[in-house]
Amino acid sequence: MGVEQKLGNMGIVTAKLEDAVNWARTNAMWPMLFGLACCAIEMMAAQASHYDMSRFGMELMRASPRQSDLMIVAGRLSRKMAPVLRRLYDQMPEPKWVIAMGDCASCGGVFNNYALVQGVDEIVPVDVFVAGCPPRPEALIHGIITLYEKVKGEKFVAPT
């Protein structure tokens, strides 16, 4: 009895380890909520039933950095809050990604003063910027899909 008789007409499915790992990473991302201002309301709306981010494998927002691999920074970041953001980012396990949601998180928005960070990328590396003031939930979902495409193209590096 050969392999052909056991499999029938299904054929053989093959995949590279890199593709399988990246598929698993994209379909099981757990976001950590970091809502700082009005963009957080739109982030919550994207999680609600009308937009339903759980269809992307994001069942719920995590409050613990040790259980999440995606940080969504929604809103303006003050200089006082920047060390807290960095500490939470450092506590996240590898691999980790960051989405800067809204104009305030991306470039400071209309707030050009000494008290606010002019872009979250001064504190943590940002993978995807979502524009808007505040961005609609559709824009956040588009940013998540953009991040998925980026993750799917990553090269697999074995831990040392």
N, CA and C of each residue as an Amber inpcrd file, in Angstrom:
protein
   480
   0.8590000  -1.1740000   0.0000000   0.0000000   0.0000000   0.0000000
   0.9020000   1.2330000   0.0000000   0.8230000   2.0090000  -1.0680000
   1.6820000   3.1830000  -1.2230000   1.0440000   4.4420000  -0.6440000
   1.8120000   5.4850000  -0.7210000   1.3540000   6.7840000  -0.2050000
   0.1670000   7.2770000  -1.0230000   0.1660000   6.9920000  -2.3270000
  -0.9170000   7.4650000  -3.1870000  -2.2610000   6.8690000  -2.7880000
  -2.2650000   5.6250000  -2.3740000  -3.5160000   4.9850000  -1.9860000
  -4.0290000   5.5200000  -0.6490000  -3.1300000   5.8710000   0.2610000
  -3.5560000   6.4110000   1.5510000  -4.0900000   7.8330000   1.4180000
  -3.4560000   8.6410000   0.5760000  -3.8700000  10.0350000   0.4380000
  -5.0280000  10.2130000  -0.5200000  -5.1990000   9.3040000  -1.4370000
  -6.2680000   9.4410000  -2.4170000  -5.9620000  10.5710000  -3.3910000
  -6.9510000  11.4010000  -3.6950000  -6.7710000  12.5130000  -4.6340000
  -6.4160000  13.8250000  -3.9360000  -6.1260000  13.7700000  -2.6420000
  -5.8510000  15.0070000  -1.9110000  -4.4910000  15.5830000  -2.2660000
  -3.5650000  14.7770000  -2.6860000  -2.2330000  15.2600000  -2.9780000
  -1.4260000  15.4350000  -1.6980000  -0.2490000  15.9770000  -1.8600000
   0.6290000  16.1860000  -0.7160000   0.7670000  17.6850000  -0.5050000
   0.6080000  18.0910000   0.7320000   0.7390000  19.4980000   1.0820000
   2.1250000  19.7280000   1.6540000   2.8490000  20.6440000   1.0470000
   4.1730000  20.9850000   1.5600000   4.2280000  22.4870000   1.8040000
   5.0510000  22.8610000   2.7400000   5.2440000  24.2730000   3.0420000
   6.6120000  24.4500000   3.6640000   7.1490000  25.6420000   3.5030000
   8.4080000  25.9570000   4.1580000   8.1270000  26.2530000   5.6280000
   9.0750000  25.9480000   6.4750000   8.9350000  26.2270000   7.9010000
   8.7080000  27.7160000   8.1320000   9.3960000  28.5270000   7.3610000
   9.2550000  29.9780000   7.4610000   7.8150000  30.4240000   7.2040000
   7.1870000  29.8670000   6.1690000   5.8010000  30.2150000   5.8520000
   4.8410000  29.7560000   6.9470000   5.0740000  28.5690000   7.5000000
   4.2010000  28.0620000   8.5550000   4.3210000  28.8950000   9.8310000
   5.5380000  29.2870000  10.1820000   5.7350000  30.1060000  11.3830000
   5.0990000  31.4750000  11.2040000   5.3130000  32.0920000  10.0540000
   4.7280000  33.4160000   9.8080000   3.2070000  33.3490000   9.7400000
   2.6570000  32.2740000   9.2070000   1.2020000  32.1020000   9.1960000
   0.6730000  32.0220000  10.6220000   1.3610000  31.2590000  11.4700000
   0.9430000  31.1330000  12.8660000   1.0530000  32.4650000  13.6000000
   2.0950000  33.2210000  13.3120000   2.2620000  34.5160000  13.9690000
   1.1750000  35.4980000  13.5720000   0.7820000  35.5020000  12.3190000
  -0.2410000  36.4580000  11.8880000  -1.6270000  36.0660000  12.3710000
  -1.9120000  34.7850000  12.4660000  -3.2510000  34.3600000  12.8490000
  -3.4440000  34.2050000  14.3480000  -2.4370000  34.5430000  15.1280000
  -2.5710000  34.4580000  16.5770000  -1.9090000  35.6450000  17.2600000
  -2.0310000  36.8320000  16.6800000  -1.4810000  38.0240000  17.3280000
  -2.3770000  38.4480000  18.4740000  -1.7650000  38.7530000  19.5950000
  -2.5100000  39.2170000  20.7570000  -2.1110000  40.6560000  21.0310000
  -3.0050000  41.5970000  20.7710000  -2.6410000  43.0020000  20.9630000
  -2.7210000  43.4280000  22.4260000  -1.8230000  44.3310000  22.7770000
  -1.8540000  44.9330000  24.1060000  -2.4450000  46.3250000  23.9410000
  -3.4550000  46.6040000  24.7210000  -4.0730000  47.9110000  24.6150000
  -3.2030000  48.9510000  25.2940000  -3.0050000  50.0540000  24.6190000
  -2.2900000  51.1880000  25.1730000  -2.9970000  52.4330000  24.6750000
  -4.2330000  52.5980000  25.1180000  -5.0540000  53.7280000  24.6980000
  -4.7730000  54.9420000  25.5480000  -4.3420000  56.0200000  24.9240000
  -3.9500000  57.2180000  25.6510000  -4.9080000  58.3810000  25.4620000
  -5.6720000  58.3870000  24.3940000  -6.5520000  59.5390000  24.1290000
  -7.7420000  59.0730000  23.2930000  -8.2720000  59.9760000  22.4970000
  -9.5060000  59.7140000  21.7650000  -9.3710000  58.5710000  20.7630000
  -8.1710000  58.2770000  20.2950000  -7.9900000  57.1550000  19.3730000
  -8.3340000  55.8210000  20.0350000  -8.2510000  55.7730000  21.3520000
  -8.5710000  54.5370000  22.0630000 -10.0340000  54.1550000  21.8850000
 -10.9210000  55.1450000  21.7450000 -12.3380000  54.8490000  21.5200000
 -12.5140000  54.1470000  20.1770000 -11.7930000  54.6140000  19.1670000
 -11.8680000  53.9720000  17.8500000 -11.2430000  52.5820000  17.8860000
 -10.2060000  52.3940000  18.6920000  -9.6010000  51.0680000  18.8490000
 -10.6000000  50.1130000  19.5020000 -11.3360000  50.6060000  20.5000000
 -12.3630000  49.7700000  21.1390000 -13.4970000  49.4580000  20.1680000
 -13.8390000  50.4180000  19.3200000 -14.8920000  50.1870000  18.3260000
 -14.4650000  49.1270000  17.3240000 -13.1820000  49.0900000  16.9760000
 -12.6940000  48.0650000  16.0460000 -12.7760000  46.6820000  16.6640000
 -12.6920000  46.6000000  17.9730000 -12.7880000  45.3180000  18.6720000
 -14.2380000  44.8870000  18.8600000 -15.1730000  45.8220000  18.8020000
 -16.5890000  45.5300000  19.0600000 -17.2060000  44.7230000  17.9110000
 -18.4470000  44.3830000  18.0620000 -19.0990000  43.4360000  17.1570000
 -19.2740000  43.9450000  15.7290000 -19.3490000  45.2520000  15.5210000
 -19.5870000  45.7670000  14.1710000 -18.3750000  45.5310000  13.2630000
 -17.1730000  45.6820000  13.7930000 -15.9480000  45.4880000  12.9950000
 -15.2670000  44.1690000  13.3170000 -15.3070000  43.7170000  14.5640000
 -14.9250000  42.3700000  14.9780000 -13.5000000  41.9810000  14.5720000
 -12.5290000  42.4830000  15.3320000 -11.1380000  42.1240000  15.0630000
 -10.8400000  40.6770000  15.4220000 -11.7740000  39.9890000  16.0610000
 -11.5220000  38.5890000  16.4070000 -11.4690000  37.7100000  15.1600000
 -11.9670000  38.1770000  14.0530000 -11.8440000  37.3770000  12.8180000
 -10.4230000  37.3590000  12.3040000  -9.5580000  38.2300000  12.8670000
  -8.1390000  38.2350000  12.5320000  -7.3060000  37.5100000  13.5790000
  -7.9410000  36.8030000  14.4870000  -7.2250000  36.0760000  15.5200000
  -6.9690000  36.8840000  16.7720000  -7.5900000  38.0520000  16.8780000
  -7.4010000  38.9280000  18.0430000  -8.6700000  38.9090000  18.8750000
  -8.8160000  37.8830000  19.6690000 -10.0480000  37.7000000  20.4320000
 -10.2880000  38.8100000  21.4360000  -9.2510000  39.2010000  22.1410000
  -9.4140000  40.2670000  23.1220000  -8.0960000  40.9840000  23.2970000
  -8.1950000  42.2030000  23.7940000  -7.0010000  42.9960000  24.0630000
  -6.4110000  42.5510000  25.3940000  -5.1290000  42.3810000  25.4220000
  -4.4410000  41.9580000  26.6340000  -4.0000000  43.1870000  27.4210000
  -4.0360000  43.0920000  28.7420000  -3.5500000  44.1670000  29.5920000
  -2.1500000  43.8760000  30.0990000  -1.6700000  42.6900000  29.8730000
  -0.3460000  42.2930000  30.3280000   0.6230000  42.2510000  29.1540000
   1.7910000  42.8830000  29.2800000   2.7500000  42.8370000  28.1720000
   3.3350000  41.4480000  27.9470000   3.3180000  40.6150000  28.9510000
   3.9100000  39.2850000  28.8080000   3.0080000  38.3200000  28.0440000
   1.7730000  38.7170000  27.7900000   0.8520000  37.8770000  27.0350000
   0.5600000  38.4370000  25.6510000   1.2660000  39.4700000  25.2350000
   0.9340000  40.1070000  23.9620000   2.1790000  40.2490000  23.0940000
   1.9450000  40.2990000  21.8010000   3.0440000  40.4910000  20.8710000
   2.8210000  41.6660000  19.9270000   1.7130000  42.3710000  20.0810000
   1.4200000  43.5540000  19.2780000   0.9920000  44.6750000  20.2160000
   1.6830000  45.8010000  20.1400000   1.3150000  46.9650000  20.9380000
   0.6840000  47.9900000  20.0070000  -0.5580000  48.3700000  20.3170000
  -1.2370000  49.4130000  19.5540000  -1.2340000  50.6640000  20.4230000
  -0.4140000  51.6430000  20.0530000  -0.3380000  52.9040000  20.7870000
  -1.3440000  53.8440000  20.1480000  -2.4130000  54.1460000  20.8690000
  -3.5060000  54.9550000  20.3390000  -3.5750000  56.2720000  21.1060000
  -3.1550000  57.3510000  20.4640000  -3.2700000  58.6600000  21.0790000
  -1.9290000  59.3150000  21.3460000  -2.0050000  60.4870000  21.9830000
  -0.8050000  61.2860000  22.2250000  -0.0350000  60.7430000  23.4280000
   1.2760000  60.7370000  23.3010000   2.1590000  60.2020000  24.3270000
   2.8910000  61.3550000  25.0010000   2.6870000  61.4950000  26.3020000
   3.3730000  62.5600000  27.0340000   4.7840000  62.0980000  27.4010000
   5.6350000  63.0590000  27.7010000   7.0110000  62.7450000  28.1080000
   7.0350000  61.9590000  29.4240000   6.0460000  62.1880000  30.2910000
   5.9780000  61.4430000  31.5480000   5.5950000  59.9840000  31.3160000
   4.7960000  59.7220000  30.3020000   4.3280000  58.3680000  30.0330000
   5.3080000  57.5870000  29.1560000   6.2520000  58.2510000  28.5170000
   7.1820000  57.5880000  27.6010000   8.0050000  56.4930000  28.2770000
   8.5520000  56.6910000  29.4820000   9.2950000  55.5780000  30.1110000
   8.4210000  54.3620000  30.4240000   7.1590000  54.5970000  30.7290000
   6.2300000  53.4860000  30.9890000   5.9970000  52.7060000  29.7100000
   5.8110000  53.4130000  28.6030000   5.6280000  52.7520000  27.3040000
   6.8510000  51.9140000  26.9650000   8.0340000  52.4660000  27.1760000
   9.2560000  51.7270000  26.8610000   9.4060000  50.4900000  27.7510000
   9.0740000  50.6240000  29.0400000   9.1750000  49.4890000  29.9590000
   8.2220000  48.3710000  29.5400000   6.9920000  48.7240000  29.1790000
   6.0350000  47.7130000  28.7430000   6.4910000  47.0590000  27.4460000
   7.0600000  47.8420000  26.5360000   7.5770000  47.2830000  25.2840000
   8.7060000  46.2940000  25.5630000   9.5810000  46.6420000  26.4910000
  10.7030000  45.7570000  26.8220000  10.2360000  44.4710000  27.4810000
   9.0840000  44.4890000  28.1480000   8.5700000  43.2940000  28.8130000
   7.8490000  42.3510000  27.8560000   7.5470000  42.8000000  26.6530000
   6.8650000  41.9400000  25.6820000   7.8360000  40.9000000  25.1390000
   7.3680000  39.6640000  24.9200000   8.2590000  38.6380000  24.3720000
   8.5180000  38.8630000  22.8870000   9.6320000  38.3380000  22.4290000
   9.9720000  38.4190000  21.0020000   9.2000000  37.3490000  20.2480000
   8.8280000  37.5220000  19.0300000   8.8520000  38.7460000  18.2480000
   7.7090000  39.6620000  18.6640000   7.9160000  40.9630000  18.4920000
   6.9020000  41.9400000  18.8870000   6.8150000  43.0270000  17.8340000
   5.6210000  43.5850000  17.7240000   5.3530000  44.6050000  16.7310000
   4.6130000  45.7680000  17.3750000   4.6880000  46.9440000  16.7220000
   4.0420000  48.1490000  17.2400000   3.2840000  48.8260000  16.1140000
   2.0410000  49.2320000  16.4230000   1.2440000  50.0600000  15.5190000
   1.0340000  51.3970000  16.2130000   1.3780000  52.4820000  15.5310000
   1.1070000  53.8320000  16.0300000  -0.2070000  54.2780000  15.4090000
  -1.2230000  54.4240000  16.2350000  -2.5680000  54.7150000  15.7470000
  -2.8950000  56.1870000  15.9650000  -3.1480000  56.8970000  14.8930000
  -3.5420000  58.2970000  14.9730000  -2.3880000  59.2420000  14.6970000
  -2.7420000  60.4780000  14.3870000  -1.7230000  61.4750000  14.0760000
  -0.8750000  61.8210000  15.2920000  -1.4720000  61.8370000  16.4680000
  -0.7130000  62.1780000  17.6730000   0.3690000  61.1460000  17.9560000
   0.0570000  59.8810000  17.7880000   1.0450000  58.8300000  18.0190000
   2.0700000  58.7840000  16.8940000   1.6780000  59.1810000  15.6970000
   2.5810000  59.1030000  14.5520000   3.5570000  60.2710000  14.4920000
   3.0420000  61.4950000  14.6970000   3.9110000  62.6680000  14.5200000
   3.6100000  63.7960000  15.4950000   2.8380000  63.5570000  16.5120000
   2.5080000  64.6020000  17.4690000   1.2050000  65.3060000  17.1720000
   0.7000000  65.1610000  15.9740000  -0.5800000  65.7710000  15.6030000
  -0.5450000  67.2820000  15.6940000  -1.6040000  67.8610000  16.2060000
  -1.6940000  69.3160000  16.3250000  -0.9930000  69.8130000  17.5900000
  -0.5090000  68.9050000  18.4190000   0.1270000  69.2720000  19.6760000
   1.6400000  69.3520000  19.4820000   2.1340000  70.5250000  19.1730000
   3.5680000  70.7180000  18.9750000   4.1140000  71.4780000  20.1760000
   4.3180000  70.7700000  21.2800000   4.8520000  71.4180000  22.4750000
   5.8340000  70.4960000  23.1820000   6.4390000  71.0040000  24.2260000
   7.5000000  70.2850000  24.9360000   6.9880000  69.0910000  25.7280000
   5.7190000  69.0550000  26.0800000   5.2030000  68.0260000  26.9780000
   4.8650000  66.7230000  26.2750000   4.7470000  66.7380000  24.9400000
   4.3340000  65.5430000  24.2060000   5.4450000  65.0550000  23.2870000
   5.5320000  63.7520000  23.1730000   6.4860000  63.1270000  22.2610000
   5.9740000  63.3230000  20.8390000   6.8210000  63.7770000  19.9560000
   6.4220000  64.0200000  18.5730000   6.6190000  62.7630000  17.7350000
   5.8790000  61.7500000  18.0790000   5.9580000  60.4710000  17.3750000
   6.4550000  59.3790000  18.3010000   5.7290000  58.2970000  18.3730000
   6.0680000  57.1780000  19.2470000   7.3630000  56.5120000  18.8040000
   7.7280000  56.6850000  17.5320000   8.9480000  56.0630000  17.0410000
  10.2080000  56.6530000  17.6690000  10.0940000  57.7180000  18.4540000
  11.2280000  58.2020000  19.2490000  11.4960000  57.2790000  20.4330000
  10.4930000  56.5410000  20.8800000  10.6020000  55.7120000  22.0770000
  10.7390000  54.2350000  21.7240000   9.8870000  53.7330000  20.8310000
   9.9050000  52.3220000  20.4300000   9.8950000  52.2540000  18.9050000
  10.4310000  51.1800000  18.3290000  10.3590000  51.0390000  16.8690000
   8.9280000  50.7340000  16.4230000   8.4580000  51.4790000  15.4390000
   7.0770000  51.3330000  14.9600000   7.0920000  50.6070000  13.6210000
   6.2090000  49.6270000  13.4860000   6.1080000  48.8610000  12.2500000
   5.1040000  49.4650000  11.2760000   3.9540000  49.9220000  11.7810000
   2.8960000  50.4600000  10.9230000   2.3490000  51.7340000  11.5560000
   2.1980000  52.7670000  10.7350000   1.5600000  54.0110000  11.1610000
   0.1550000  54.0600000  10.5690000  -0.8360000  54.3470000  11.4060000
  -2.2190000  54.4770000  10.9600000  -2.5810000  55.9590000  11.0540000
  -2.8810000  56.5760000   9.9250000  -3.1510000  58.0110000   9.8850000
  -4.6060000  58.3110000  10.2300000  -4.8470000  59.5320000  10.6680000
  -6.1970000  59.9870000  10.9570000  -6.2730000  60.6320000  12.3190000
  -7.2820000  61.4720000  12.5000000  -7.4510000  62.1650000  13.7750000
  -8.9350000  62.2190000  14.1340000  -9.4550000  61.2900000  14.8590000
  -8.9160000  59.9490000  15.1040000  -9.1880000  59.0590000  13.9000000
  -8.3660000  58.0500000  13.7000000  -8.6110000  57.1450000  12.5660000
  -9.8360000  56.2820000  12.8140000 -10.5390000  55.9930000  11.7590000
 -11.7150000  55.1330000  11.8610000 -11.2870000  53.7030000  12.1520000
 -12.1840000  52.8830000  12.6690000 -11.8430000  51.4760000  12.9010000
 -11.3940000  50.7580000  11.6260000 -11.9270000  51.1630000  10.4920000
 -11.4940000  50.5600000   9.2250000 -10.0240000  50.8340000   8.9610000
  -9.5570000  52.0220000   9.3460000  -8.1490000  52.3600000   9.1530000
  -7.2620000  51.4880000  10.0430000  -7.6950000  51.2340000  11.2650000
  -6.9180000  50.3480000  12.1420000  -6.8850000  48.9330000  11.5760000
  -7.9950000  48.4590000  11.0720000  -8.0220000  47.1190000  10.4740000
  -7.1170000  47.0620000   9.2450000  -7.1010000  48.1400000   8.4650000
  -6.1820000  48.2020000   7.3200000  -4.7250000  48.1760000   7.7940000
  -4.4350000  48.8700000   8.8920000  -3.0890000  48.8240000   9.4530000
  -2.7040000  47.4410000   9.9330000  -3.6580000  46.7270000  10.5070000
  -3.3910000  45.3530000  10.9590000  -3.1280000  44.4430000   9.7710000
  -3.8990000  44.5990000   8.7060000  -3.6690000  43.7910000   7.5010000
  -2.3150000  44.1300000   6.8880000  -1.9280000  45.4110000   6.9110000
  -0.6040000  45.8130000   6.4280000   0.4910000  45.1650000   7.2720000
   0.2950000  45.1130000   8.5810000   1.2580000  44.4510000   9.4480000
   1.3240000  42.9580000   9.1470000   0.1730000  42.3450000   8.8740000
   0.1540000  40.9280000   8.5120000   1.0110000  40.6700000   7.2790000
   0.8770000  41.5210000   6.2770000   1.6710000  41.3500000   5.0530000
   3.1580000  41.4950000   5.3490000   3.4950000  42.4140000   6.2500000
   4.8940000  42.5870000   6.6340000   5.4160000  41.3580000   7.3660000
   4.6190000  40.8110000   8.2760000   5.0390000  39.6340000   9.0460000
   5.1610000  38.4150000   8.1370000   4.2560000  38.2760000   7.1840000
   4.3230000  37.1320000   6.2690000   5.5860000  37.1350000   5.4260000
   6.1650000  38.3170000   5.2230000   7.3950000  38.4130000   4.4280000
   8.6700000  38.3440000   5.2370000   8.5600000  38.1970000   6.5630000
   9.7580000  38.1430000   7.4060000  10.4980000  36.8470000   7.2170000
  11.8040000  36.9180000   7.3630000  12.6400000  35.7300000   7.3050000
  12.7100000  35.1040000   8.6820000  12.6330000  33.7990000   8.7350000
  12.6700000  33.0760000   9.9940000  14.0970000  33.0010000  10.5060000
  14.2650000  33.4310000  11.7460000  15.5790000  33.3590000  12.3900000
  15.4310000  32.4550000  13.6070000  16.1940000  31.3850000  13.6140000
  16.1380000  30.4540000  14.7460000  16.7690000  31.1070000  15.9680000
  16.1690000  30.9020000  17.1410000  16.7490000  31.4840000  18.3570000
  18.1020000  30.8850000  18.6510000  18.9860000  31.7370000  19.1790000
  20.3510000  31.2570000  19.4620000  20.5210000  30.9420000  20.9260000
